[in-house]
Every structure is written in structure tokens, then in C-alpha cells.
Amino acid sequence: MILNLKTKILSLCFGFIGFTHVAFAQSDLSFYHLGELTPQNNIFNPVFFPDADFYVSLPLISGVSTNLNNSFTYNDLFVAIDGTDSVQFDTEHLLSNINDGDRLSFDGSISLLQVGFHVGKAGAVQLFANERVKSRLFYPKKLLQYLLEGNADFLGQNVSENNLRGQGSYYREYGVGYSHELSVLGEKKLRVGLKLKYLQGFIQAEVDKEAAVSFLTDPDTYYVNISTNNSVLRTAGLDSFDNSDYLMSNGNNGFGFDFGADMQITPKLNVAFSVNDIGSINWREGIKNYELVESEATFGGMDLRDLDNAGDVLKDTLEQLFDYREFEDEEFKSKLNTRVFISGSYKVIPKGTVTATVMSRNDLGDASFTYGLGYTHYVGKMLTVSGSISKKPKQGVALGGAVGARFGIIQLYTSLDNTIGINDIRNMNNLNVRFGVNLLFGRRSEKKEKDSQEKIKSEKSKPQKEKFGPFPDEYDLGHLNDSEN
């Protein structure tokens, strides 16, 4: 039985369901460790530009990415029944694998268009448009434990939960980026870059960060006293998604920017730094907000003998217990989740580079860190492969790989950030996949190499300045050294 919207809203406030916030939060370090091989690597640092004079990334086929992260796996939910080929839901096993602060997240992106070209010898311009879907839900462990294990172990105890955080968003970004190369500290090369983005919002749903609920079980009657504060669910665009005009343009917009830099410390050592997704979206159109009125209610249970009507029973129960109000005229703002990348690359062999990376991400006000170490190898001018090991928050170690191949003007690439569990999906708690096709024209590296050779040749061909001494030529005694030898 499908619950109606109001029932979903009430359930969301209690932690039964949730959506999450705008953030391009992929931690796909295997793809990052490809360096600036593809135009799509520009999402990590505005200075990254592929080895081309000009490139075009076509709609849809050029950039598709999906990222699913969870703190537990299928095998944490279900365990095998001895002597059978069946499984059963194991509450204790599930709860033992969940910690406060764990989250379920999904991120997806589709490239609509990307174009890049050089301006002179030092500058580069990039234009882009992307569709982005982001979501995050923080698990309320105490509440889950109370609901899954029952209230028998909590008689007379007040069980409270104030970690009912969750947000979800769908938006489009249009942007332009510019990077420039400078010579500093002698011959060291420093590149700096900036991307400006116009954001068009379509759907947003978020639970107020102050949302809280508590349960107190009467030890005599086993009735549950439920207390809530003024929890608020803010939404925009949920009723407008089937409107084609709304999906082309609406009043939900905002601005964002990225900036970054990298510097060649030595011929073998390079460091990079970037800050991405700084900005926000103002939601003004298609708004429907719901506030759960602060109250207390006593819950004596539900009659679920008729499972076909379980949805209606839950709906009626929630609406009888709690009051809420709906208001449509209150605009709100959602911030982008900022990411910071710091990395250092060292060329260990002429065709091989080792890169160490730290990524920091802001998840609904909480900072999380991902650490990675990767090796990238260049097989001629056609093939590039990358392997990485990374440690994500609340998860174990993951092995990933990426590959890019160029055939003339056509470039193919793909990456997978968790190869350990790919042979058994039941043991996977995160999956990050990217793939796409680009058109690259020319090779910038060949022109730089040619210019460097011409510079060396030009310096050698310059006439040497004559040496001047304090004495006339007839006083030159150098021949005496020659005669002694």
C-alpha cells in the first residue's frame, strides 16, 4: 500500500525515511589519480586541463557517474539459515554494524556539455553544464534500535533521538572556468584556476537540523509516550516535476564557485590544492513546508492483522497522534557541501607517478575525511591506467582502478572505486562508477616539447660574448702553462 504525501512527511520527521542535500560528494580517488587526463577531471580542480588544444564532451555519453555509499551491506541485513538456501533478517547483526553518524548517500551526475580551449600560451577556458542528483541520510541508531528490538528493554527509559538529518536535491549547473600559468620562484610553474557556476534548482527536500523525537515506555501498560519538537520538513518542486516549463527554468537559483592551484616544486614533484562547491541555492518556487507541531501523544499499538491495509492504518495512526501545519510562502536556502582536495604527486619512473591525496567533505555540517594513495602509469600516448587504495569515513579500505585510452581524437575512460566486492555485491557497501567518451583535438604536450627544443637550440646559436681582461693581448701568459704541460 502506497502512503500519501502527508504520511510520508510525518514518517520522515520520525526517521522512517529521509532525503539528503546538494553535494557532488563522490570520493572516487581512482579517477582523481588519473590527473588531468580527461576534461571531467576538472571537477576536482579548475586548473586541470587534458592534453589537447581543444576538446568537446558531448551530451550524455561524455560523462556519467554514480556513487552509492552505505555503512552496512546486504550480508549485514540477512544471514543464512543453517541447512537451507534461505536467509532471515538479523536485527542484532544489523545494529552491530551501525554507528551514530553513519549515513546512506547517493550521488549521480550526467554531463550535458563541456568545451575547453587554450587562450595564448598560459591561459585556458572551459565551459560546462551538468545535471546533478545528490542525497544523504544519517542513520538514527537509537531510534532504529528501539523500533527493531522493541520496547521491552527500554521500560521506564527515555529514548531520545536528535540525529534525524537528511536532505536530497536535484539541480543543474552552468559554468565557465579559467586557469592561468605563472612563473614563480625562478622557473617554477604555478597554475591557478577559478570556476563560476549558475545553479538552477528543481527538487529539494530537507529535514530541519533541530528535529528531535523521544520515546518513553510505561513499565505497567507498555504504552509509549512520544514527544516531538517543532520539526520542519522543507520541500520545493515535488509537485512541479511533471511541468516541462519548470524543468527548463524557474525561480529556484543560486551561484557557486570552485578555485584551485597546482605547483611544480621540482621536475618530479607536484602539489595541488582545490576547494569545490562553495555556494547555495535559493528555493522560491514550488515550495511546500511542513511543521510538526510540538506535542506529546500516547501510542498503544496498531492492529496489523490485515497487512493489505497496513499503510492506511499507519497513516491514520500518525495523523491522529500528531498535528502539523502546511505553509507554502516561506523561502529557504540550501548550501552546497564543500569539498577540499590536497594532493602531492611524485614521478618515480619516467612513465609512472605516485599520488597521495586527502579529501575533506562537509556532510550536513559534519566534516569527513577520505585518504588515498594511487599509482598512475602512462603506456605510450594511447593508454593510461591508475590503481588506488583509499580509506573512506565509517568504512574499510577499498581498492579501485581507472583507465583512459585515446585513439586519435576519440578518448574513452572508465573508473571503479571498489573492486574488492565487485564479485559479490552482497558484501559491497559502496560503489562508484564513471565512464564516458570525449573528443580531443591536438596535443598540447607536443607543442610544449617543440617550443622547449627550439628555445634550447636558439640559446646555443647565440654568439658568445668575448672575454675581456685587464691586460692587452700581448700580456697573455696562458702559453706558459701550455709549454709546462
C-alpha positions as CSV (number, residue, x, y, z in Angstrom):
1,M,0.0,0.0,0.0
2,I,1.5,3.4,-1.0
3,L,1.3,6.1,1.6
4,N,0.2,9.5,0.6
5,L,2.4,12.6,0.8
6,K,1.3,13.7,4.3
7,T,2.0,10.3,5.8
8,K,5.5,10.3,4.2
9,I,6.1,13.7,5.7
10,L,5.2,12.6,9.2
11,S,7.2,9.4,8.9
12,L,10.2,11.4,7.7
13,C,10.1,13.5,10.8
14,F,10.4,10.4,12.9
15,G,13.3,9.0,11.0
16,F,11.5,6.3,9.0
17,I,12.5,7.9,5.7
18,G,14.7,10.7,4.5
19,F,16.4,12.5,1.7
20,T,19.6,14.4,1.6
21,H,21.4,17.6,0.4
22,V,23.1,19.1,-2.6
23,A,26.7,17.8,-2.9
24,F,28.9,16.5,-5.5
25,A,30.4,14.2,-2.9
26,Q,32.0,11.4,-4.8
27,S,35.2,10.3,-3.3
28,D,36.3,8.5,-6.5
29,L,40.1,8.8,-5.9
30,S,40.9,6.3,-8.6
31,F,39.5,8.8,-11.1
32,Y,41.2,11.7,-9.4
33,H,44.6,9.9,-9.6
34,L,44.3,10.0,-13.4
35,G,45.4,13.6,-13.0
36,E,44.2,15.8,-15.8
37,L,43.8,13.1,-18.3
38,T,40.2,13.8,-19.1
39,P,38.0,17.0,-19.2
40,Q,35.9,15.5,-16.4
41,N,38.9,15.6,-14.0
42,N,38.2,19.4,-13.9
43,I,35.5,18.7,-11.3
44,F,38.3,18.1,-8.8
45,N,40.5,21.2,-9.6
46,P,39.8,24.1,-12.0
47,V,43.4,24.1,-13.3
48,F,43.1,20.5,-14.7
49,F,43.0,20.5,-18.5
50,P,43.6,17.5,-20.7
51,D,46.5,17.1,-23.2
52,A,44.7,18.9,-26.0
53,D,44.4,22.2,-27.8
54,F,40.7,22.0,-27.9
55,Y,38.1,19.4,-26.6
56,V,34.4,18.7,-26.7
57,S,32.4,16.5,-24.4
58,L,29.1,15.5,-26.0
59,P,25.8,15.3,-24.0
60,L,25.1,12.1,-22.0
61,I,27.8,9.9,-23.5
62,S,30.7,12.0,-22.3
63,G,30.2,11.9,-18.5
64,V,28.1,9.6,-16.5
65,S,28.8,8.9,-12.8
66,T,27.0,7.2,-10.0
67,N,28.1,6.8,-6.4
68,L,26.3,4.8,-3.7
69,N,27.7,4.6,-0.2
70,N,26.3,2.8,2.8
71,S,27.7,1.8,6.2
72,F,26.3,-1.8,6.0
73,T,25.9,-4.5,3.3
74,Y,23.3,-7.0,2.3
75,N,25.0,-9.6,4.4
76,D,24.7,-7.4,7.4
77,L,20.9,-7.3,7.0
78,F,20.3,-11.0,6.2
79,V,22.1,-14.2,7.5
80,A,21.8,-17.7,6.1
81,I,19.6,-20.2,7.8
82,D,21.6,-23.3,8.5
83,G,20.7,-26.3,6.4
84,T,18.7,-24.3,3.9
85,D,19.2,-21.9,1.0
86,S,17.1,-19.2,2.7
87,V,18.1,-16.2,4.6
88,Q,16.5,-14.3,7.5
89,F,16.6,-10.7,8.8
90,D,19.1,-10.4,11.7
91,T,18.3,-7.3,13.8
92,E,21.2,-7.8,16.2
93,H,23.7,-8.3,13.4
94,L,22.5,-5.1,11.6
95,L,22.6,-2.9,14.7
96,S,26.1,-4.1,15.5
97,N,27.3,-2.7,12.1
98,I,25.7,0.7,12.5
99,N,27.2,3.6,14.5
100,D,25.9,7.0,15.2
101,G,26.8,9.3,12.3
102,D,26.7,6.6,9.7
103,R,25.0,7.6,6.5
104,L,23.4,6.4,3.3
105,S,24.2,8.5,0.3
106,F,23.6,8.6,-3.4
107,D,25.2,10.9,-5.9
108,G,24.7,11.0,-9.6
109,S,25.9,13.3,-12.4
110,I,25.3,13.5,-16.2
111,S,27.4,15.8,-18.4
112,L,25.2,17.9,-20.7
113,L,28.1,19.7,-22.5
114,Q,31.7,20.6,-21.9
115,V,34.0,22.6,-24.1
116,G,37.6,23.7,-23.4
117,F,40.3,25.7,-25.3
118,H,43.5,27.5,-24.7
119,V,44.0,31.2,-24.7
120,G,47.6,32.0,-25.7
121,K,50.3,30.0,-24.1
122,A,49.3,30.5,-20.5
123,G,45.5,30.6,-20.3
124,A,42.7,28.0,-20.7
125,V,38.9,28.4,-20.8
126,Q,36.3,25.7,-20.0
127,L,32.5,25.9,-20.4
128,F,30.2,23.2,-18.9
129,A,26.7,22.2,-18.0
130,N,25.8,19.2,-15.7
131,E,22.8,17.5,-14.3
132,R,23.3,16.6,-10.6
133,V,21.4,14.5,-8.1
134,K,22.6,14.3,-4.5
135,S,21.2,12.7,-1.4
136,R,22.2,11.9,2.2
137,L,20.5,10.3,5.2
138,F,22.1,9.9,8.6
139,Y,21.0,6.8,10.5
140,P,19.3,7.5,13.8
141,K,20.7,4.4,15.5
142,K,18.9,4.8,18.8
143,L,15.6,5.1,17.1
144,L,16.3,2.1,14.9
145,Q,17.3,0.0,17.8
146,Y,14.1,1.0,19.6
147,L,11.9,0.2,16.6
148,L,13.6,-3.0,15.6
149,E,14.2,-4.6,19.0
150,G,11.0,-3.4,20.6
151,N,10.5,-1.5,23.8
152,A,10.8,-4.4,26.3
153,D,14.4,-3.5,27.1
154,F,13.6,0.2,27.5
155,L,10.8,0.2,30.1
156,G,10.8,3.4,32.0
157,Q,13.7,4.8,30.0
158,N,13.5,7.9,27.9
159,V,14.9,7.1,24.4
160,S,15.7,10.3,22.5
161,E,17.0,10.9,19.0
162,N,18.1,14.3,17.6
163,N,20.1,13.0,14.7
164,L,17.2,13.0,12.2
165,R,19.2,14.7,9.5
166,G,18.6,14.1,5.8
167,Q,18.5,16.1,2.6
168,G,18.1,15.4,-1.1
169,S,18.4,17.6,-4.2
170,Y,18.3,17.7,-8.0
171,Y,19.7,20.7,-9.8
172,R,21.6,21.8,-12.9
173,E,24.7,23.8,-13.1
174,Y,26.0,26.1,-15.9
175,G,29.5,27.4,-15.6
176,V,32.7,28.9,-17.0
177,G,36.2,28.3,-15.8
178,Y,39.6,30.0,-16.4
179,S,43.1,28.9,-15.4
180,H,46.4,30.6,-15.9
181,E,50.0,29.5,-15.7
182,L,52.6,31.7,-13.9
183,S,56.4,31.5,-13.4
184,V,57.3,32.0,-9.8
185,L,60.4,31.5,-7.7
186,G,62.6,31.4,-10.8
187,E,61.5,28.7,-13.2
188,K,58.8,27.0,-11.1
189,K,55.3,26.7,-12.7
190,L,52.3,27.8,-10.7
191,R,48.8,27.4,-12.2
192,V,45.7,29.0,-10.6
193,G,42.1,28.5,-11.7
194,L,38.6,29.6,-10.9
195,K,35.1,28.2,-11.9
196,L,31.9,30.3,-11.6
197,K,28.6,28.4,-11.7
198,Y,25.0,29.4,-12.1
199,L,22.7,26.9,-10.3
200,Q,19.2,26.0,-11.4
201,G,17.3,24.1,-8.7
202,F,14.5,21.6,-9.4
203,I,13.8,19.5,-6.3
204,Q,14.8,19.9,-2.7
205,A,13.7,18.1,0.5
206,E,15.4,18.5,3.8
207,V,14.7,17.8,7.5
208,D,15.4,20.6,9.8
209,K,18.6,20.0,11.7
210,E,16.9,20.7,15.0
211,A,14.4,17.8,14.5
212,A,14.1,15.5,17.5
213,V,11.8,12.8,18.9
214,S,11.8,10.9,22.2
215,F,10.0,7.7,23.4
216,L,9.1,6.7,27.0
217,T,7.6,3.3,27.6
218,D,5.3,2.9,30.6
219,P,6.5,-0.2,32.5
220,D,3.0,-1.2,33.5
221,T,0.9,-0.7,30.3
222,Y,3.7,-0.8,27.8
223,Y,2.1,2.2,26.2
224,V,4.6,4.6,24.5
225,N,4.6,8.3,25.2
226,I,6.0,10.1,22.1
227,S,7.3,13.6,22.4
228,T,8.4,15.8,19.4
229,N,9.6,19.3,18.9
230,N,8.7,21.6,16.1
231,S,10.4,19.6,13.4
232,V,10.2,21.1,9.9
233,L,10.4,19.4,6.5
234,R,11.2,21.9,3.7
235,T,10.4,20.9,0.1
236,A,10.5,22.5,-3.3
237,G,9.5,21.2,-6.7
238,L,7.9,18.0,-5.6
239,D,4.6,18.9,-7.3
240,S,6.2,20.6,-10.3
241,F,8.4,17.8,-11.6
242,D,6.0,16.9,-14.4
243,N,5.9,20.5,-15.7
244,S,8.3,20.9,-18.7
245,D,8.5,24.7,-18.3
246,Y,9.5,24.3,-14.7
247,L,12.3,21.9,-15.7
248,M,13.6,24.4,-18.2
249,S,13.6,27.5,-16.0
250,N,12.1,28.5,-12.6
251,G,12.7,30.8,-9.7
252,N,15.0,28.5,-7.8
253,N,18.5,29.6,-8.5
254,G,21.8,30.3,-6.9
255,F,25.5,30.7,-7.5
256,G,28.6,28.7,-6.7
257,F,32.4,28.6,-7.4
258,D,35.5,26.4,-7.3
259,F,39.1,27.5,-7.1
260,G,42.3,25.6,-7.2
261,A,46.0,25.7,-7.8
262,D,48.9,23.4,-8.5
263,M,52.7,23.9,-8.5
264,Q,55.6,22.1,-9.9
265,I,58.1,22.1,-6.9
266,T,60.7,20.0,-8.8
267,P,60.8,18.3,-12.2
268,K,59.4,15.2,-10.3
269,L,57.3,16.7,-7.5
270,N,54.0,18.4,-8.0
271,V,51.4,19.6,-5.4
272,A,47.8,20.5,-5.9
273,F,45.1,22.2,-3.8
274,S,41.4,22.9,-4.5
275,V,38.2,23.9,-2.8
276,N,35.0,22.9,-4.7
277,D,31.3,23.6,-4.4
278,I,31.2,26.8,-2.5
279,G,27.7,28.4,-2.8
280,S,24.0,27.9,-2.3
281,I,20.6,27.7,-4.0
282,N,17.6,29.9,-3.0
283,W,14.4,28.0,-3.2
284,R,11.5,30.3,-4.1
285,E,9.1,28.3,-6.4
286,G,7.1,25.2,-5.8
287,I,7.6,25.4,-2.0
288,K,5.7,23.3,0.4
289,N,6.9,23.2,4.0
290,Y,5.5,21.1,6.8
291,E,5.9,21.7,10.5
292,L,5.2,19.1,13.1
293,V,3.6,20.9,16.0
294,E,5.4,20.3,19.2
295,S,3.3,17.8,21.2
296,E,3.1,14.6,23.2
297,A,1.0,11.6,22.4
298,T,0.4,8.1,23.8
299,F,0.7,5.2,21.4
300,G,-0.9,1.9,22.3
301,G,0.0,0.0,19.2
302,M,-1.6,-0.8,15.8
303,D,-3.7,-3.6,14.5
304,L,-1.7,-5.1,11.6
305,R,-3.6,-8.3,11.1
306,D,-4.8,-7.0,7.8
307,L,-1.5,-6.4,6.0
308,D,-3.2,-5.2,2.9
309,N,-4.4,-2.1,4.8
310,A,-1.2,-1.6,6.9
311,G,-0.5,1.6,5.0
312,D,-3.8,3.1,5.8
313,V,-3.6,2.0,9.4
314,L,-0.2,3.7,9.8
315,K,-1.4,6.9,8.1
316,D,-4.5,7.1,10.3
317,T,-2.5,6.4,13.4
318,L,0.1,9.1,12.7
319,E,-2.4,11.7,11.7
320,Q,-4.5,11.0,14.9
321,L,-1.4,11.3,17.1
322,F,0.2,14.4,15.7
323,D,-0.7,17.7,14.4
324,Y,1.1,19.5,11.6
325,R,0.7,22.7,9.6
326,E,1.5,23.3,6.0
327,F,2.9,26.6,4.7
328,E,3.9,27.5,1.2
329,D,5.2,31.0,1.3
330,E,8.4,30.7,3.3
331,E,11.5,30.7,1.0
332,F,14.7,28.9,2.2
333,K,18.3,28.4,1.2
334,S,20.4,25.3,0.9
335,K,24.1,25.4,0.9
336,L,26.4,23.2,-1.3
337,N,28.5,20.7,0.5
338,T,32.1,22.0,0.1
339,R,34.9,19.6,-0.7
340,V,38.7,20.2,-0.3
341,F,41.4,18.3,-2.1
342,I,45.1,18.3,-1.2
343,S,47.5,16.0,-3.1
344,G,51.1,15.5,-3.9
345,S,52.4,13.6,-6.9
346,Y,55.9,12.2,-7.4
347,K,57.3,10.8,-10.6
348,V,59.0,7.6,-9.5
349,I,59.9,6.5,-13.1
350,P,59.6,8.4,-16.4
351,K,56.2,6.9,-17.1
352,G,54.9,6.3,-13.5
353,T,53.6,8.7,-10.8
354,V,52.6,8.1,-7.2
355,T,49.9,10.4,-5.8
356,A,48.8,10.8,-2.1
357,T,45.5,12.6,-1.6
358,V,43.4,13.8,1.3
359,M,39.8,14.9,0.7
360,S,37.7,16.7,3.2
361,R,33.9,17.0,2.7
362,N,31.2,18.8,4.6
363,D,28.2,16.5,5.1
364,L,25.3,18.4,6.6
365,G,27.6,20.2,9.0
366,D,29.9,17.3,9.8
367,A,33.4,17.1,8.3
368,S,34.6,13.8,7.0
369,F,37.9,12.8,5.5
370,T,38.9,10.3,2.8
371,Y,42.6,9.3,2.4
372,G,44.0,7.7,-0.8
373,L,47.3,6.5,-2.4
374,G,47.5,5.8,-6.1
375,Y,49.8,4.9,-8.9
376,T,49.3,6.1,-12.4
377,H,51.2,4.7,-15.4
378,Y,51.4,6.1,-18.9
379,V,51.7,3.4,-21.7
380,G,52.8,5.5,-24.6
381,K,50.5,8.2,-25.8
382,M,47.5,5.9,-26.1
383,L,46.8,4.3,-22.7
384,T,46.8,5.5,-19.1
385,V,46.0,3.2,-16.1
386,S,45.6,4.1,-12.5
387,G,45.2,1.9,-9.3
388,S,44.3,3.3,-5.9
389,I,43.8,2.3,-2.3
390,S,41.5,4.5,-0.2
391,K,40.0,4.8,3.3
392,K,36.6,6.4,3.4
393,P,34.8,7.5,6.6
394,K,33.0,4.8,8.5
395,Q,34.2,2.2,6.0
396,G,37.2,-0.1,5.5
397,V,39.9,0.0,2.9
398,A,38.8,0.0,-0.8
399,L,40.8,-0.8,-3.9
400,G,39.9,1.0,-7.2
401,G,41.1,1.3,-10.7
402,A,40.7,3.6,-13.7
403,V,41.8,3.6,-17.3
404,G,41.8,6.1,-20.2
405,A,42.5,5.3,-23.8
406,R,42.9,7.8,-26.7
407,F,42.5,6.8,-30.4
408,G,43.2,9.9,-32.5
409,I,40.6,12.4,-31.4
410,I,38.5,9.9,-29.5
411,Q,39.1,9.4,-25.8
412,L,37.4,6.6,-23.7
413,Y,37.6,6.4,-20.0
414,T,36.1,4.5,-17.0
415,S,36.8,4.1,-13.3
416,L,35.6,1.9,-10.5
417,D,36.4,2.8,-6.9
418,N,35.7,-0.5,-5.1
419,T,36.9,-3.6,-6.9
420,I,37.1,-5.8,-3.8
421,G,33.4,-6.5,-3.6
422,I,32.5,-6.4,-7.3
423,N,32.5,-10.2,-7.5
424,D,29.9,-10.4,-4.6
425,I,27.5,-7.5,-4.5
426,R,26.1,-8.7,-1.2
427,N,29.3,-7.7,0.5
428,M,29.6,-4.2,-1.1
429,N,28.8,-1.1,0.9
430,N,29.9,1.4,-1.7
431,L,30.0,1.6,-5.4
432,N,31.4,4.4,-7.5
433,V,31.4,4.1,-11.3
434,R,32.4,6.6,-14.1
435,F,32.5,6.3,-17.8
436,G,32.4,8.5,-20.9
437,V,33.7,9.5,-24.3
438,N,35.4,12.7,-25.2
439,L,36.7,14.4,-28.4
440,L,40.3,15.8,-28.0
441,F,41.9,17.8,-30.8
442,G,45.7,18.2,-30.9
443,R,48.3,17.5,-28.2
444,R,49.5,20.4,-26.1
445,S,52.4,18.4,-24.8
446,E,53.9,18.1,-28.3
447,K,53.8,21.8,-28.8
448,K,55.4,22.5,-25.4
449,E,58.2,20.0,-26.2
450,K,58.8,21.6,-29.6
451,D,58.9,25.1,-28.1
452,S,61.4,23.9,-25.4
453,Q,63.7,22.3,-28.0
454,E,63.6,25.5,-30.2
455,K,64.4,27.5,-27.1
456,I,67.4,25.4,-26.3
457,K,68.5,25.5,-30.0
458,S,68.1,29.3,-30.1
459,E,70.2,29.7,-26.9
460,K,73.0,27.6,-28.4
461,S,73.1,29.5,-31.6
462,K,73.5,32.9,-29.9
463,P,77.0,34.4,-30.4
464,Q,79.2,34.1,-27.3
465,K,80.3,37.3,-25.7
466,E,84.1,37.9,-25.9
467,K,86.1,37.8,-22.7
468,F,87.7,41.0,-21.5
469,G,90.8,41.2,-19.3
470,P,92.6,44.0,-17.6
471,F,95.8,43.5,-19.8
472,P,96.4,43.7,-23.6
473,D,96.6,40.5,-25.6
474,E,100.4,40.6,-25.7
475,Y,100.5,40.2,-22.0
476,D,98.5,36.9,-22.1
477,L,100.7,34.3,-20.4
478,G,98.5,31.3,-21.0
479,H,101.1,29.8,-23.4
480,L,103.5,29.3,-20.4
481,N,101.0,26.8,-18.9
482,D,100.9,25.0,-22.3
483,S,104.6,24.7,-22.5
484,E,104.9,23.3,-19.0
485,N,102.5,20.6,-19.9
